Structures are given as structure tokens and as C-alpha cells.
Amino acid sequence: MLNKEPLTNGQFDYKIYPVICECGLVYLNPRWDKNTYSEFYTENYDELYRLDDKEDYGVEGITMHMKEVYGRCCNLIDTSDMKNIIDIGSGSGYGFDFLRKKTSCKIFCN
């Protein structure tokens, strides 16, 4: 939910269904099937998400995006006890530089 409304149309018009738990875990439900993931990562991922290589986006754009995601989470959960941030599939990892400066959490990304 984003601003108390279901979020189903994600970036680049992909259908997504994020869930943000009270503990801070964010995940997609239902998940894509194996064929959908395989097709996306083979044909679309680099063009859409390797943003650090794009002149019109770059590392600054990645940082702005992470700031927006962090803000969404902070509006929905109590972050005062947050100790760890984990992201599987974090791309280049540049967004975590923002989180390292913003929090005292341990950052785990893959």
C-alpha cells in the first residue's frame, strides 16, 4: 500500500504487489513465476535498472530513488529500533550509500 492505496502499477508499468510488514520487511506477493523472472532479467533488467551507467540518471538518480523508498517505509513503520537493512537484488548497491549515511543500521545487499 502506498498512501493507503494499493500499489499495483510499478515502475515501467510492470504489475507489482508490494507488502510492507510492521517489522519493515518489504516483499512482492504474489511473486512472479520462474519464467517471468527469467524473461525480465534476460531481456529488460539491464536497460531499465543499470541506471548508474545512464547519463540522464546516474548515481544521483539512484540516490534520489532510495531516498523515496526509505521515506515510504518510514511513513509506514517505526524505524527507531531498526538495526539491519537487507536487500536481495540491490543492483549496483549505490542506493545503500544513502542508507549508510542516514541510519546506523548494518546494511546487507546482494
VENSULNOR-V790841 format. One record per residue. N is the residue number from 0. PSI is psi in whole degrees, -180 to 180 (none if undefined). OMEGA is omega in radians with two decimals (NA if undefined). BURIAL is I if it has 9 or more other ideal C-beta (glycine too) atoms within 8 Angstrom, else O. Layout:
# VENSULNOR-V790841
((N	PSI	OMEGA	BURIAL) (N	PSI	OMEGA	BURIAL))
This chain:
# VENSULNOR-V790841
((0	140	3.07	O) (1	122	-3.06	O) (2	40	3.11	O) (3	17	3.07	O) (4	143	3.10	O) (5	137	3.09	O) (6	107	-3.11	I) (7	-15	-3.13	O) (8	100	-3.04	O) (9	-170	3.12	I) (10	139	3.12	O) (11	24	3.09	O) (12	25	3.00	O) (13	138	3.09	O) (14	123	3.12	O) (15	156	-3.13	I) (16	76	-3.10	I) (17	146	3.05	I) (18	129	3.07	I) (19	110	-3.13	I) (20	160	3.10	O) (21	-28	3.13	O) (22	-10	3.12	O) (23	-7	3.10	I) (24	130	3.09	O) (25	128	3.14	O) (26	165	3.10	O) (27	136	3.11	I) (28	118	0.04	O) (29	154	3.11	O) (30	157	3.00	O) (31	158	3.05	O) (32	171	-3.06	O) (33	-42	-3.12	O) (34	-39	3.13	O) (35	-45	3.08	O) (36	-46	-3.11	I) (37	-46	3.13	O) (38	-46	-3.12	I) (39	-49	-3.08	I) (40	-28	3.12	O) (41	-41	-2.97	O) (42	-25	-2.96	O) (43	-28	-2.93	I) (44	-54	-3.07	I) (45	-43	-3.12	O) (46	-37	-3.07	O) (47	-33	-2.94	O) (48	-7	3.03	O) (49	64	-2.97	I) (50	-20	-3.14	I) (51	-21	3.13	I) (52	-8	-3.07	O) (53	129	-3.11	I) (54	-34	-3.07	O) (55	2	-3.11	O) (56	-67	3.04	I) (57	-169	-3.12	I) (58	-35	3.13	O) (59	-40	3.11	O) (60	-39	3.10	I) (61	-42	3.12	I) (62	-43	3.11	I) (63	-40	3.13	O) (64	-45	3.14	I) (65	-37	3.10	I) (66	-40	3.11	I) (67	-46	3.13	O) (68	-45	3.12	I) (69	-43	3.12	I) (70	-41	3.09	O) (71	-46	-3.12	I) (72	-43	-3.12	I) (73	-28	3.10	O) (74	-19	-3.04	O) (75	-20	-3.08	O) (76	158	3.05	I) (77	114	-3.09	O) (78	1	-3.05	I) (79	-29	3.13	O) (80	9	-3.07	O) (81	127	-3.12	I) (82	-28	-3.08	O) (83	145	3.00	O) (84	125	-3.11	I) (85	133	3.05	O) (86	121	3.04	I) (87	126	-3.09	O) (88	43	-3.04	O) (89	14	3.09	I) (90	-132	-3.08	I) (91	-20	3.13	O) (92	0	-3.10	O) (93	-29	3.13	I) (94	-24	-3.11	I) (95	-18	3.01	I) (96	-40	3.08	I) (97	-46	-3.11	I) (98	-36	3.10	I) (99	-37	3.13	O) (100	-29	-3.04	O) (101	-29	-3.04	O) (102	170	3.01	O) (103	16	-3.10	O) (104	155	2.91	I) (105	135	-3.09	O) (106	126	3.08	I) (107	120	3.12	O) (108	153	-3.13	I) (109	none	NA	O))
